[in-house]
Amino acid sequence: MIPTRARHTRVLTVLALLVVAGVSSVLAGCSRSEGPAVTTTRRIHHEERRLYTSEVQTSPSPPPAGQPVTLYLTVRDDSGRAGPELMPSHERPMHLLIISTDLRHFAHVHPAADGDRFRFEHTFEEGGEYFLVVDYQQPGRGQIVDRHRVHVEGAVHVTAGPLQESPRQQRAGGLELTLRSEGELRAGEGATLRFDAADAETGLPVADLEPYLGAKAHFMVLSADGEDFVHVHALDDAGGASKVSAHAVFPRPGLYKLWAQLQRRGVVVTIPFVLRIGPARAASISAPDSSGGHSQHQHH
């Protein structure tokens, strides 16, 4: 069992997110073992010193599809000590995104503290490659996002075609979410994304969205190649009960998958979109993060 280093995930610069009154490197292993495999990542965030790192272990290893797998996540400080203090972010010390590399499978979960590490049990729907994106807050440093990659044994039930831009209206869990934007979405430019939430059956605007993890909505975005990631929490603002607005900057042109998460009637609903971001204009310059978005940059 040889630890390997995960690649780093760059996080998009988000200028503002307004809600208008509503809303692992491969866990390598030639044969299965009952002990956990280990993958380690180092995240470079603004200053290249005194940064936390994370490790991910699975049991069994390699993990099988269709069966419960225990994920162990260990955060270490710059001296290698496990279990350093983490700052809670929206009611949780750690957010974990489990995303297949073809972006078809998505889970946003919250591992529980277990001694000097965190633990979560997850069942992978099918075999293949998955990103494990670990999102946590280091005191005095802010958000750190580590990306690990894991190979899951088992059959791949559906061979995904190339990712394609989705319609701007999507339905899931009894909600219909319509995305509107002003003009073409371009890399390096501020983009205002407006979402209208309606009841999928009646088509009427909803008035019963509920806070989820201390926010009116959560948005996760991952580029098609897995290099750029953002996890944004909504900020309260006055307006209609069914309106959600996000203002973001996408660093590169190409396709991005966005998962919008809203809570209604006690149930968290996840609604995906695929956005196409056009090339930047010559004079476009990304502005620094200034209002609640997460900003990090990748280093190799």
TAHU-V78652 format. One line per field, one symbol per residue. ss: DSSP state (H for helix, E for strand, L for the rest). psi: psi as a letter, one per 40 degrees, with the letter a starting at -180 (. if undefined). Layout:
ss: ???
psi: ???
//
This chain:
ss: LLLEELLELEELLLLEEEEELLLLELLLLLLLELLLEEEEEELLLLLLLLLLEEEEEEELELLELLLEEEEEEEEELLLLLELLLEELELLELEEEEEEELLLLLEEEELLEEELLEEEEEEELLLLEEEEEEEEEEELLLEEEEEEEEEEEELLLLLLLLLLLLLLLEEEELLEEEEEEELLLLELLLEEEEEEEEEELLLLLELLLEELELLELLEEEEEELLLLEEEEEELEEELLLLLEEEEEEELLLLEEEEEEEEEEELLEEEEEEEEEEEELLLLLLLLLLLLLLLLLELLLL
psi: hhiihiiihhhihhdihhhgfb.gihgihdiiieiiihhiihhhgchfifiiiiihiihihiiiieihhhhhhhhiaeeehifihihihfeidhhhhhhieeedhhhhigiihgbeaiihhihhdiiahihhhhhihhhedahhhhhihihhiiihdhhhaihihiiehiiifeihhhhiihahhiheihhhhhhhhihdddeihiefiiihfeidiihhhhideedhiihhiiiiiiaidehhhhhihhdiiaiihhhhhihhfehhhhhiihihhiiiidehhhiihegeihhiiii.
//
